[in-house]
């Protein structure tokens, strides 16, 4: 599919659906952490995705072929992917879905900063700078409010690190020679590298098995098949044809949905500070990804 200069109707619908999936995914991770230690859970997930992606490529008759000169970038994107999900899974073990969602889905802010440096057509304008200020203020509000029972500074900081790791993963996939690879191969790099890394580190974070029940195994299967194998392949495909900040801008839906799902499904408290942080981050992301008007006069 040819490159698009902006998000069209199909892209908007697809990215909105993906945002809902990501929000629900936070709930799934939170619940599944009750049966599996977070880092071990993340490692098993990556290993499972390796199998699923290889089966998918065989079914679609996609050749397992790596573009020459991309292996270094493949390893780097895998390390970034491992860091992202190690921190996210730990964050959801320590803090609420709502808090984690607001902080983690500030990712477009960090992507905009990285894109300004490495993507010549994605510079920060004055409007984007205002947007960054709003979004950073929202993250600060979420981090500074310690009144919630399940609030954890370590968990909140882990969510922030995960957001930066996600932005780094996206920028490597978009701006490095790895962009020449198919989305399936990009994802394969991510899970091939992250799986062993996470499993090696898992014993450092405590016992691997907690109170394991069928619901936790269903959560693991949902993560492997739906969220990562098909969800991330789809997201990487969208990232390959639409502008990076345009794709990321739809991330502002995920924190809204995460807060609502955390309240509706897990009974989390809707504190004023989280709602304020959510509003500030959403305004900031919208401004960061506001289309730039051409300076040329028409006629």
ChimeraX commands (.cxc) that place a marker at each C-alpha (Angstrom):
marker #1 position 0.00,0.00,0.00 radius 0.5
marker #1 position 1.32,3.45,-0.92 radius 0.5
marker #1 position 2.49,6.00,1.65 radius 0.5
marker #1 position -0.14,8.42,2.96 radius 0.5
marker #1 position 0.56,12.03,3.89 radius 0.5
marker #1 position -2.24,12.14,6.47 radius 0.5
marker #1 position -4.67,9.86,8.32 radius 0.5
marker #1 position -7.68,8.93,6.14 radius 0.5
marker #1 position -11.03,7.39,7.21 radius 0.5
marker #1 position -9.73,3.82,7.14 radius 0.5
marker #1 position -6.69,4.82,9.18 radius 0.5
marker #1 position -8.84,6.68,11.73 radius 0.5
marker #1 position -11.18,3.72,12.25 radius 0.5
marker #1 position -8.31,1.22,12.40 radius 0.5
marker #1 position -6.30,3.30,14.88 radius 0.5
marker #1 position -9.37,3.93,17.07 radius 0.5
marker #1 position -10.02,0.18,17.27 radius 0.5
marker #1 position -6.36,-0.44,18.09 radius 0.5
marker #1 position -6.53,2.17,20.87 radius 0.5
marker #1 position -9.48,0.31,22.41 radius 0.5
marker #1 position -7.52,-2.95,22.21 radius 0.5
marker #1 position -4.53,-1.34,23.95 radius 0.5
marker #1 position -6.73,0.06,26.72 radius 0.5
marker #1 position -8.33,-3.33,27.36 radius 0.5
marker #1 position -4.86,-4.85,27.20 radius 0.5
marker #1 position -3.89,-2.88,30.32 radius 0.5
marker #1 position -6.72,-4.58,32.22 radius 0.5
marker #1 position -5.64,-8.00,30.91 radius 0.5
marker #1 position -2.04,-7.43,32.02 radius 0.5
marker #1 position -3.16,-6.25,35.46 radius 0.5
marker #1 position -5.31,-9.36,35.97 radius 0.5
marker #1 position -2.78,-11.83,34.53 radius 0.5
marker #1 position -0.04,-10.44,36.80 radius 0.5
marker #1 position -1.99,-12.07,39.62 radius 0.5
marker #1 position -0.94,-15.51,38.36 radius 0.5
marker #1 position 2.39,-14.86,36.67 radius 0.5
marker #1 position 5.30,-12.71,37.78 radius 0.5
marker #1 position 5.29,-9.67,35.41 radius 0.5
marker #1 position 8.72,-10.04,33.77 radius 0.5
marker #1 position 8.29,-13.82,33.41 radius 0.5
marker #1 position 4.84,-13.15,31.92 radius 0.5
marker #1 position 6.33,-10.70,29.41 radius 0.5
marker #1 position 9.09,-13.17,28.46 radius 0.5
marker #1 position 6.70,-16.09,27.93 radius 0.5
marker #1 position 4.52,-13.80,25.86 radius 0.5
marker #1 position 7.41,-12.89,23.53 radius 0.5
marker #1 position 8.40,-16.55,23.10 radius 0.5
marker #1 position 4.79,-17.44,22.30 radius 0.5
marker #1 position 4.61,-14.64,19.76 radius 0.5
marker #1 position 7.73,-15.99,17.99 radius 0.5
marker #1 position 5.86,-19.25,17.36 radius 0.5
marker #1 position 2.69,-17.45,16.24 radius 0.5
marker #1 position 4.50,-15.10,13.86 radius 0.5
marker #1 position 6.42,-17.97,12.26 radius 0.5
marker #1 position 3.19,-19.93,11.80 radius 0.5
marker #1 position 1.50,-16.83,10.36 radius 0.5
marker #1 position 4.35,-16.25,7.91 radius 0.5
marker #1 position 4.25,-19.90,6.84 radius 0.5
marker #1 position 0.46,-19.73,6.37 radius 0.5
marker #1 position 0.80,-16.52,4.29 radius 0.5
marker #1 position 3.83,-17.94,2.48 radius 0.5
marker #1 position 5.94,-14.98,3.53 radius 0.5
marker #1 position 9.63,-15.87,3.14 radius 0.5
marker #1 position 11.76,-15.61,6.27 radius 0.5
marker #1 position 14.36,-13.35,4.76 radius 0.5
marker #1 position 16.21,-10.47,6.46 radius 0.5
marker #1 position 17.23,-7.35,4.55 radius 0.5
marker #1 position 21.05,-7.12,4.54 radius 0.5
marker #1 position 22.47,-4.64,7.04 radius 0.5
marker #1 position 19.45,-4.59,9.34 radius 0.5
marker #1 position 20.50,-7.10,11.98 radius 0.5
marker #1 position 22.04,-4.46,14.28 radius 0.5
marker #1 position 18.81,-2.46,14.15 radius 0.5
marker #1 position 16.84,-5.65,14.71 radius 0.5
marker #1 position 18.75,-6.32,17.91 radius 0.5
marker #1 position 18.34,-2.70,19.04 radius 0.5
marker #1 position 14.58,-2.68,18.43 radius 0.5
marker #1 position 14.33,-5.98,20.32 radius 0.5
marker #1 position 16.17,-4.50,23.31 radius 0.5
marker #1 position 13.91,-1.42,23.27 radius 0.5
marker #1 position 10.87,-3.71,23.07 radius 0.5
marker #1 position 12.13,-5.73,26.06 radius 0.5
marker #1 position 12.68,-2.59,28.13 radius 0.5
marker #1 position 9.26,-1.22,27.19 radius 0.5
marker #1 position 7.35,-4.28,28.33 radius 0.5
marker #1 position 9.48,-5.10,31.34 radius 0.5
marker #1 position 8.67,-1.63,32.66 radius 0.5
marker #1 position 5.00,-1.69,31.61 radius 0.5
marker #1 position 4.28,-5.07,33.20 radius 0.5
marker #1 position 6.06,-4.04,36.40 radius 0.5
marker #1 position 4.15,-0.73,36.39 radius 0.5
marker #1 position 0.79,-2.50,36.17 radius 0.5
marker #1 position 1.84,-4.73,39.04 radius 0.5
marker #1 position 2.49,-1.71,41.26 radius 0.5
marker #1 position -0.01,0.95,40.24 radius 0.5
marker #1 position -3.51,1.24,38.81 radius 0.5
marker #1 position -4.61,0.81,35.20 radius 0.5
marker #1 position -5.82,4.43,35.15 radius 0.5
marker #1 position -2.54,5.92,36.36 radius 0.5
marker #1 position -0.46,3.65,34.16 radius 0.5
marker #1 position -2.65,4.42,31.16 radius 0.5
marker #1 position -2.32,8.19,31.50 radius 0.5
marker #1 position 1.47,8.02,31.86 radius 0.5
marker #1 position 2.20,5.19,29.40 radius 0.5
marker #1 position 0.07,6.68,26.63 radius 0.5
marker #1 position 2.01,9.93,26.78 radius 0.5
marker #1 position 4.18,8.05,24.27 radius 0.5
marker #1 position 3.37,10.45,21.36 radius 0.5
marker #1 position 5.08,13.24,23.30 radius 0.5
marker #1 position 8.35,11.33,23.50 radius 0.5
marker #1 position 7.96,10.16,19.89 radius 0.5
marker #1 position 7.55,13.81,18.79 radius 0.5
marker #1 position 10.76,14.75,20.59 radius 0.5
marker #1 position 12.66,11.86,19.00 radius 0.5
marker #1 position 11.15,12.51,15.57 radius 0.5
marker #1 position 12.28,16.15,15.77 radius 0.5
marker #1 position 15.86,14.93,15.98 radius 0.5
marker #1 position 15.87,12.06,13.46 radius 0.5
marker #1 position 13.00,12.73,11.01 radius 0.5
marker #1 position 13.55,15.91,8.95 radius 0.5
marker #1 position 9.86,16.19,7.98 radius 0.5
marker #1 position 8.61,15.89,11.57 radius 0.5
marker #1 position 9.93,18.98,13.36 radius 0.5
marker #1 position 8.51,20.53,16.52 radius 0.5
marker #1 position 6.63,23.76,15.74 radius 0.5
marker #1 position 5.47,26.41,18.22 radius 0.5
marker #1 position 2.07,24.72,18.46 radius 0.5
marker #1 position 3.72,21.35,19.08 radius 0.5
marker #1 position 5.88,22.94,21.75 radius 0.5
marker #1 position 2.74,24.18,23.54 radius 0.5
marker #1 position 1.29,20.69,23.20 radius 0.5
marker #1 position 4.40,19.17,24.73 radius 0.5
marker #1 position 4.08,21.55,27.67 radius 0.5
marker #1 position 0.46,20.52,28.29 radius 0.5
marker #1 position 1.26,16.81,28.04 radius 0.5
marker #1 position 4.29,17.02,30.30 radius 0.5
marker #1 position 2.21,18.97,32.82 radius 0.5
marker #1 position -0.35,16.14,32.75 radius 0.5
marker #1 position 2.32,13.52,33.40 radius 0.5
marker #1 position 3.68,15.67,36.25 radius 0.5
marker #1 position 0.20,15.90,37.84 radius 0.5
marker #1 position -0.17,12.11,37.70 radius 0.5
marker #1 position 3.29,11.56,39.19 radius 0.5
marker #1 position 2.92,14.13,41.98 radius 0.5
marker #1 position -0.45,12.95,43.29 radius 0.5
marker #1 position 0.33,10.23,45.83 radius 0.5
marker #1 position -3.13,10.14,47.45 radius 0.5
marker #1 position -4.48,7.04,45.75 radius 0.5
marker #1 position -4.22,3.77,47.68 radius 0.5
marker #1 position -2.62,1.80,44.88 radius 0.5
marker #1 position -0.40,4.66,43.75 radius 0.5
marker #1 position 3.27,3.77,43.57 radius 0.5
marker #1 position 6.02,6.18,42.57 radius 0.5
marker #1 position 8.14,3.27,41.32 radius 0.5
marker #1 position 5.17,1.98,39.32 radius 0.5
marker #1 position 4.45,5.42,37.85 radius 0.5
marker #1 position 8.09,5.94,36.89 radius 0.5
marker #1 position 8.14,2.46,35.32 radius 0.5
marker #1 position 5.11,3.45,33.22 radius 0.5
marker #1 position 6.96,6.61,32.14 radius 0.5
marker #1 position 10.02,4.56,31.17 radius 0.5
marker #1 position 7.77,2.18,29.24 radius 0.5
marker #1 position 6.31,5.12,27.29 radius 0.5
marker #1 position 9.80,6.26,26.31 radius 0.5
marker #1 position 10.71,2.67,25.38 radius 0.5
marker #1 position 7.63,2.44,23.15 radius 0.5
marker #1 position 8.56,5.70,21.41 radius 0.5
marker #1 position 12.11,4.42,20.89 radius 0.5
marker #1 position 10.75,1.17,19.42 radius 0.5
marker #1 position 8.56,3.13,17.01 radius 0.5
marker #1 position 11.32,5.51,15.93 radius 0.5
marker #1 position 13.74,2.63,15.23 radius 0.5
marker #1 position 11.09,0.85,13.15 radius 0.5
marker #1 position 10.27,4.06,11.26 radius 0.5
marker #1 position 13.63,5.79,10.82 radius 0.5
marker #1 position 16.24,3.00,10.58 radius 0.5
marker #1 position 17.02,0.60,7.71 radius 0.5
marker #1 position 14.62,-1.75,9.50 radius 0.5
marker #1 position 11.77,0.15,7.83 radius 0.5
marker #1 position 12.55,-1.84,4.67 radius 0.5
marker #1 position 11.42,-5.04,6.43 radius 0.5
marker #1 position 7.88,-6.34,6.43 radius 0.5
marker #1 position 5.89,-5.70,9.65 radius 0.5
marker #1 position 6.01,-9.44,10.42 radius 0.5
marker #1 position 9.80,-9.46,10.27 radius 0.5
marker #1 position 10.04,-6.28,12.38 radius 0.5
marker #1 position 7.88,-7.89,15.05 radius 0.5
marker #1 position 9.89,-11.10,14.80 radius 0.5
marker #1 position 13.05,-9.17,15.62 radius 0.5
marker #1 position 11.33,-7.60,18.62 radius 0.5
marker #1 position 10.17,-10.86,20.16 radius 0.5
marker #1 position 13.20,-12.96,19.17 radius 0.5
marker #1 position 15.46,-10.60,21.11 radius 0.5
marker #1 position 13.11,-9.62,23.94 radius 0.5
marker #1 position 11.95,-13.16,24.81 radius 0.5
marker #1 position 15.33,-14.53,25.97 radius 0.5
marker #1 position 16.30,-11.21,27.60 radius 0.5
marker #1 position 13.12,-11.06,29.68 radius 0.5
marker #1 position 13.29,-14.73,30.71 radius 0.5
marker #1 position 16.92,-14.32,31.81 radius 0.5
marker #1 position 16.02,-11.27,33.92 radius 0.5
marker #1 position 12.76,-12.71,35.31 radius 0.5
marker #1 position 14.29,-14.53,38.37 radius 0.5
marker #1 position 15.60,-11.16,39.59 radius 0.5
marker #1 position 12.01,-10.01,40.16 radius 0.5
marker #1 position 10.84,-12.80,42.48 radius 0.5
marker #1 position 8.98,-16.10,42.14 radius 0.5
marker #1 position 7.89,-16.86,38.60 radius 0.5
marker #1 position 4.51,-18.42,39.39 radius 0.5
marker #1 position 1.99,-16.76,41.69 radius 0.5
marker #1 position -1.62,-17.87,42.25 radius 0.5
marker #1 position -2.00,-19.35,38.75 radius 0.5
marker #1 position -5.58,-19.94,37.59 radius 0.5
marker #1 position -7.31,-20.54,34.22 radius 0.5
marker #1 position -8.15,-16.84,33.83 radius 0.5
marker #1 position -4.43,-16.02,33.90 radius 0.5
marker #1 position -3.71,-18.57,31.16 radius 0.5
marker #1 position -6.52,-17.09,29.08 radius 0.5
marker #1 position -4.97,-13.67,29.61 radius 0.5
marker #1 position -1.59,-14.96,28.46 radius 0.5
marker #1 position -3.14,-16.53,25.34 radius 0.5
marker #1 position -5.02,-13.29,24.56 radius 0.5
marker #1 position -1.77,-11.34,24.89 radius 0.5
marker #1 position 0.16,-13.68,22.61 radius 0.5
marker #1 position -2.37,-14.18,19.82 radius 0.5
marker #1 position -4.56,-11.07,19.73 radius 0.5
marker #1 position -2.56,-8.20,21.19 radius 0.5
marker #1 position 0.98,-8.83,20.02 radius 0.5
marker #1 position 0.87,-11.23,17.06 radius 0.5
marker #1 position -1.98,-9.62,15.16 radius 0.5
marker #1 position -2.32,-6.29,16.97 radius 0.5
marker #1 position 1.32,-5.24,16.66 radius 0.5
marker #1 position 1.70,-6.52,13.10 radius 0.5
marker #1 position -1.32,-4.39,12.22 radius 0.5
marker #1 position 0.10,-1.37,14.09 radius 0.5
marker #1 position 3.50,-1.71,12.41 radius 0.5
marker #1 position 1.76,-1.95,9.04 radius 0.5
marker #1 position -0.18,1.26,9.78 radius 0.5
marker #1 position 3.06,2.91,10.92 radius 0.5
marker #1 position 4.67,1.97,7.59 radius 0.5
marker #1 position 2.05,3.81,5.49 radius 0.5
marker #1 position 0.90,6.73,7.69 radius 0.5
marker #1 position 2.97,9.56,9.29 radius 0.5
marker #1 position 4.54,8.48,12.59 radius 0.5
marker #1 position 3.06,11.32,14.66 radius 0.5
marker #1 position -0.32,10.85,12.98 radius 0.5
marker #1 position -0.40,7.19,14.01 radius 0.5
marker #1 position 0.80,8.07,17.50 radius 0.5
marker #1 position -1.81,10.82,17.90 radius 0.5
marker #1 position -4.56,8.24,18.22 radius 0.5
marker #1 position -2.82,7.10,21.36 radius 0.5
marker #1 position -4.72,9.89,23.16 radius 0.5
marker #1 position -7.80,7.63,23.04 radius 0.5
marker #1 position -6.09,4.84,24.96 radius 0.5
marker #1 position -5.56,6.70,28.27 radius 0.5
marker #1 position -9.19,7.85,28.21 radius 0.5
marker #1 position -10.36,4.30,27.63 radius 0.5
marker #1 position -7.86,2.90,30.15 radius 0.5
marker #1 position -9.18,5.16,32.91 radius 0.5
marker #1 position -12.78,4.23,32.06 radius 0.5
marker #1 position -12.07,0.49,31.84 radius 0.5
marker #1 position -10.07,0.55,35.08 radius 0.5
marker #1 position -13.07,2.18,36.78 radius 0.5
marker #1 position -15.71,-0.02,35.11 radius 0.5
marker #1 position -13.97,-3.41,35.26 radius 0.5
marker #1 position -11.61,-3.15,38.25 radius 0.5
marker #1 position -13.42,-0.65,40.45 radius 0.5
marker #1 position -10.56,1.89,40.42 radius 0.5
marker #1 position -11.23,5.33,41.88 radius 0.5
marker #1 position -11.64,8.25,39.47 radius 0.5
marker #1 position -9.59,10.87,41.33 radius 0.5
marker #1 position -9.67,14.50,40.22 radius 0.5
marker #1 position -5.89,14.49,39.71 radius 0.5
marker #1 position -6.03,11.57,37.26 radius 0.5
marker #1 position -8.88,13.21,35.34 radius 0.5
marker #1 position -6.93,16.49,35.22 radius 0.5
marker #1 position -3.79,14.66,34.08 radius 0.5
marker #1 position -5.84,12.86,31.44 radius 0.5
marker #1 position -7.24,16.15,30.08 radius 0.5
marker #1 position -3.83,17.82,29.99 radius 0.5
marker #1 position -2.18,14.85,28.23 radius 0.5
marker #1 position -5.02,14.58,25.70 radius 0.5
marker #1 position -4.86,18.32,24.86 radius 0.5
marker #1 position -1.10,18.12,24.58 radius 0.5
marker #1 position -1.12,15.13,22.25 radius 0.5
marker #1 position -3.78,16.72,20.04 radius 0.5
marker #1 position -1.66,19.88,19.72 radius 0.5
marker #1 position 1.53,17.89,19.11 radius 0.5
marker #1 position -0.16,16.11,16.21 radius 0.5
marker #1 position -2.10,19.05,14.81 radius 0.5
marker #1 position -1.66,19.19,11.00 radius 0.5
marker #1 position 0.80,21.87,9.89 radius 0.5
marker #1 position -0.72,24.39,7.49 radius 0.5
marker #1 position 1.24,25.26,4.40 radius 0.5
marker #1 position 2.74,28.75,4.42 radius 0.5
marker #1 position 2.13,29.12,0.70 radius 0.5
marker #1 position -0.81,31.36,-0.20 radius 0.5
marker #1 position -3.37,29.81,-2.51 radius 0.5
marker #1 position -4.00,31.39,-5.90 radius 0.5
marker link #1:1,2 radius 0.2
marker link #1:2,3 radius 0.2
marker link #1:3,4 radius 0.2
marker link #1:4,5 radius 0.2
marker link #1:5,6 radius 0.2
marker link #1:6,7 radius 0.2
marker link #1:7,8 radius 0.2
marker link #1:8,9 radius 0.2
marker link #1:9,10 radius 0.2
marker link #1:10,11 radius 0.2
marker link #1:11,12 radius 0.2
marker link #1:12,13 radius 0.2
marker link #1:13,14 radius 0.2
marker link #1:14,15 radius 0.2
marker link #1:15,16 radius 0.2
marker link #1:16,17 radius 0.2
marker link #1:17,18 radius 0.2
marker link #1:18,19 radius 0.2
marker link #1:19,20 radius 0.2
marker link #1:20,21 radius 0.2
marker link #1:21,22 radius 0.2
marker link #1:22,23 radius 0.2
marker link #1:23,24 radius 0.2
marker link #1:24,25 radius 0.2
marker link #1:25,26 radius 0.2
marker link #1:26,27 radius 0.2
marker link #1:27,28 radius 0.2
marker link #1:28,29 radius 0.2
marker link #1:29,30 radius 0.2
marker link #1:30,31 radius 0.2
marker link #1:31,32 radius 0.2
marker link #1:32,33 radius 0.2
marker link #1:33,34 radius 0.2
marker link #1:34,35 radius 0.2
marker link #1:35,36 radius 0.2
marker link #1:36,37 radius 0.2
marker link #1:37,38 radius 0.2
marker link #1:38,39 radius 0.2
marker link #1:39,40 radius 0.2
marker link #1:40,41 radius 0.2
marker link #1:41,42 radius 0.2
marker link #1:42,43 radius 0.2
marker link #1:43,44 radius 0.2
marker link #1:44,45 radius 0.2
marker link #1:45,46 radius 0.2
marker link #1:46,47 radius 0.2
marker link #1:47,48 radius 0.2
marker link #1:48,49 radius 0.2
marker link #1:49,50 radius 0.2
marker link #1:50,51 radius 0.2
marker link #1:51,52 radius 0.2
marker link #1:52,53 radius 0.2
marker link #1:53,54 radius 0.2
marker link #1:54,55 radius 0.2
marker link #1:55,56 radius 0.2
marker link #1:56,57 radius 0.2
marker link #1:57,58 radius 0.2
marker link #1:58,59 radius 0.2
marker link #1:59,60 radius 0.2
marker link #1:60,61 radius 0.2
marker link #1:61,62 radius 0.2
marker link #1:62,63 radius 0.2
marker link #1:63,64 radius 0.2
marker link #1:64,65 radius 0.2
marker link #1:65,66 radius 0.2
marker link #1:66,67 radius 0.2
marker link #1:67,68 radius 0.2
marker link #1:68,69 radius 0.2
marker link #1:69,70 radius 0.2
marker link #1:70,71 radius 0.2
marker link #1:71,72 radius 0.2
marker link #1:72,73 radius 0.2
marker link #1:73,74 radius 0.2
marker link #1:74,75 radius 0.2
marker link #1:75,76 radius 0.2
marker link #1:76,77 radius 0.2
marker link #1:77,78 radius 0.2
marker link #1:78,79 radius 0.2
marker link #1:79,80 radius 0.2
marker link #1:80,81 radius 0.2
marker link #1:81,82 radius 0.2
marker link #1:82,83 radius 0.2
marker link #1:83,84 radius 0.2
marker link #1:84,85 radius 0.2
marker link #1:85,86 radius 0.2
marker link #1:86,87 radius 0.2
marker link #1:87,88 radius 0.2
marker link #1:88,89 radius 0.2
marker link #1:89,90 radius 0.2
marker link #1:90,91 radius 0.2
marker link #1:91,92 radius 0.2
marker link #1:92,93 radius 0.2
marker link #1:93,94 radius 0.2
marker link #1:94,95 radius 0.2
marker link #1:95,96 radius 0.2
marker link #1:96,97 radius 0.2
marker link #1:97,98 radius 0.2
marker link #1:98,99 radius 0.2
marker link #1:99,100 radius 0.2
marker link #1:100,101 radius 0.2
marker link #1:101,102 radius 0.2
marker link #1:102,103 radius 0.2
marker link #1:103,104 radius 0.2
marker link #1:104,105 radius 0.2
marker link #1:105,106 radius 0.2
marker link #1:106,107 radius 0.2
marker link #1:107,108 radius 0.2
marker link #1:108,109 radius 0.2
marker link #1:109,110 radius 0.2
marker link #1:110,111 radius 0.2
marker link #1:111,112 radius 0.2
marker link #1:112,113 radius 0.2
marker link #1:113,114 radius 0.2
marker link #1:114,115 radius 0.2
marker link #1:115,116 radius 0.2
marker link #1:116,117 radius 0.2
marker link #1:117,118 radius 0.2
marker link #1:118,119 radius 0.2
marker link #1:119,120 radius 0.2
marker link #1:120,121 radius 0.2
marker link #1:121,122 radius 0.2
marker link #1:122,123 radius 0.2
marker link #1:123,124 radius 0.2
marker link #1:124,125 radius 0.2
marker link #1:125,126 radius 0.2
marker link #1:126,127 radius 0.2
marker link #1:127,128 radius 0.2
marker link #1:128,129 radius 0.2
marker link #1:129,130 radius 0.2
marker link #1:130,131 radius 0.2
marker link #1:131,132 radius 0.2
marker link #1:132,133 radius 0.2
marker link #1:133,134 radius 0.2
marker link #1:134,135 radius 0.2
marker link #1:135,136 radius 0.2
marker link #1:136,137 radius 0.2
marker link #1:137,138 radius 0.2
marker link #1:138,139 radius 0.2
marker link #1:139,140 radius 0.2
marker link #1:140,141 radius 0.2
marker link #1:141,142 radius 0.2
marker link #1:142,143 radius 0.2
marker link #1:143,144 radius 0.2
marker link #1:144,145 radius 0.2
marker link #1:145,146 radius 0.2
marker link #1:146,147 radius 0.2
marker link #1:147,148 radius 0.2
marker link #1:148,149 radius 0.2
marker link #1:149,150 radius 0.2
marker link #1:150,151 radius 0.2
marker link #1:151,152 radius 0.2
marker link #1:152,153 radius 0.2
marker link #1:153,154 radius 0.2
marker link #1:154,155 radius 0.2
marker link #1:155,156 radius 0.2
marker link #1:156,157 radius 0.2
marker link #1:157,158 radius 0.2
marker link #1:158,159 radius 0.2
marker link #1:159,160 radius 0.2
marker link #1:160,161 radius 0.2
marker link #1:161,162 radius 0.2
marker link #1:162,163 radius 0.2
marker link #1:163,164 radius 0.2
marker link #1:164,165 radius 0.2
marker link #1:165,166 radius 0.2
marker link #1:166,167 radius 0.2
marker link #1:167,168 radius 0.2
marker link #1:168,169 radius 0.2
marker link #1:169,170 radius 0.2
marker link #1:170,171 radius 0.2
marker link #1:171,172 radius 0.2
marker link #1:172,173 radius 0.2
marker link #1:173,174 radius 0.2
marker link #1:174,175 radius 0.2
marker link #1:175,176 radius 0.2
marker link #1:176,177 radius 0.2
marker link #1:177,178 radius 0.2
marker link #1:178,179 radius 0.2
marker link #1:179,180 radius 0.2
marker link #1:180,181 radius 0.2
marker link #1:181,182 radius 0.2
marker link #1:182,183 radius 0.2
marker link #1:183,184 radius 0.2
marker link #1:184,185 radius 0.2
marker link #1:185,186 radius 0.2
marker link #1:186,187 radius 0.2
marker link #1:187,188 radius 0.2
marker link #1:188,189 radius 0.2
marker link #1:189,190 radius 0.2
marker link #1:190,191 radius 0.2
marker link #1:191,192 radius 0.2
marker link #1:192,193 radius 0.2
marker link #1:193,194 radius 0.2
marker link #1:194,195 radius 0.2
marker link #1:195,196 radius 0.2
marker link #1:196,197 radius 0.2
marker link #1:197,198 radius 0.2
marker link #1:198,199 radius 0.2
marker link #1:199,200 radius 0.2
marker link #1:200,201 radius 0.2
marker link #1:201,202 radius 0.2
marker link #1:202,203 radius 0.2
marker link #1:203,204 radius 0.2
marker link #1:204,205 radius 0.2
marker link #1:205,206 radius 0.2
marker link #1:206,207 radius 0.2
marker link #1:207,208 radius 0.2
marker link #1:208,209 radius 0.2
marker link #1:209,210 radius 0.2
marker link #1:210,211 radius 0.2
marker link #1:211,212 radius 0.2
marker link #1:212,213 radius 0.2
marker link #1:213,214 radius 0.2
marker link #1:214,215 radius 0.2
marker link #1:215,216 radius 0.2
marker link #1:216,217 radius 0.2
marker link #1:217,218 radius 0.2
marker link #1:218,219 radius 0.2
marker link #1:219,220 radius 0.2
marker link #1:220,221 radius 0.2
marker link #1:221,222 radius 0.2
marker link #1:222,223 radius 0.2
marker link #1:223,224 radius 0.2
marker link #1:224,225 radius 0.2
marker link #1:225,226 radius 0.2
marker link #1:226,227 radius 0.2
marker link #1:227,228 radius 0.2
marker link #1:228,229 radius 0.2
marker link #1:229,230 radius 0.2
marker link #1:230,231 radius 0.2
marker link #1:231,232 radius 0.2
marker link #1:232,233 radius 0.2
marker link #1:233,234 radius 0.2
marker link #1:234,235 radius 0.2
marker link #1:235,236 radius 0.2
marker link #1:236,237 radius 0.2
marker link #1:237,238 radius 0.2
marker link #1:238,239 radius 0.2
marker link #1:239,240 radius 0.2
marker link #1:240,241 radius 0.2
marker link #1:241,242 radius 0.2
marker link #1:242,243 radius 0.2
marker link #1:243,244 radius 0.2
marker link #1:244,245 radius 0.2
marker link #1:245,246 radius 0.2
marker link #1:246,247 radius 0.2
marker link #1:247,248 radius 0.2
marker link #1:248,249 radius 0.2
marker link #1:249,250 radius 0.2
marker link #1:250,251 radius 0.2
marker link #1:251,252 radius 0.2
marker link #1:252,253 radius 0.2
marker link #1:253,254 radius 0.2
marker link #1:254,255 radius 0.2
marker link #1:255,256 radius 0.2
marker link #1:256,257 radius 0.2
marker link #1:257,258 radius 0.2
marker link #1:258,259 radius 0.2
marker link #1:259,260 radius 0.2
marker link #1:260,261 radius 0.2
marker link #1:261,262 radius 0.2
marker link #1:262,263 radius 0.2
marker link #1:263,264 radius 0.2
marker link #1:264,265 radius 0.2
marker link #1:265,266 radius 0.2
marker link #1:266,267 radius 0.2
marker link #1:267,268 radius 0.2
marker link #1:268,269 radius 0.2
marker link #1:269,270 radius 0.2
marker link #1:270,271 radius 0.2
marker link #1:271,272 radius 0.2
marker link #1:272,273 radius 0.2
marker link #1:273,274 radius 0.2
marker link #1:274,275 radius 0.2
marker link #1:275,276 radius 0.2
marker link #1:276,277 radius 0.2
marker link #1:277,278 radius 0.2
marker link #1:278,279 radius 0.2
marker link #1:279,280 radius 0.2
marker link #1:280,281 radius 0.2
marker link #1:281,282 radius 0.2
marker link #1:282,283 radius 0.2
marker link #1:283,284 radius 0.2
marker link #1:284,285 radius 0.2
marker link #1:285,286 radius 0.2
marker link #1:286,287 radius 0.2
marker link #1:287,288 radius 0.2
marker link #1:288,289 radius 0.2
marker link #1:289,290 radius 0.2
marker link #1:290,291 radius 0.2
marker link #1:291,292 radius 0.2
marker link #1:292,293 radius 0.2
marker link #1:293,294 radius 0.2
marker link #1:294,295 radius 0.2
marker link #1:295,296 radius 0.2
marker link #1:296,297 radius 0.2
marker link #1:297,298 radius 0.2
marker link #1:298,299 radius 0.2
view
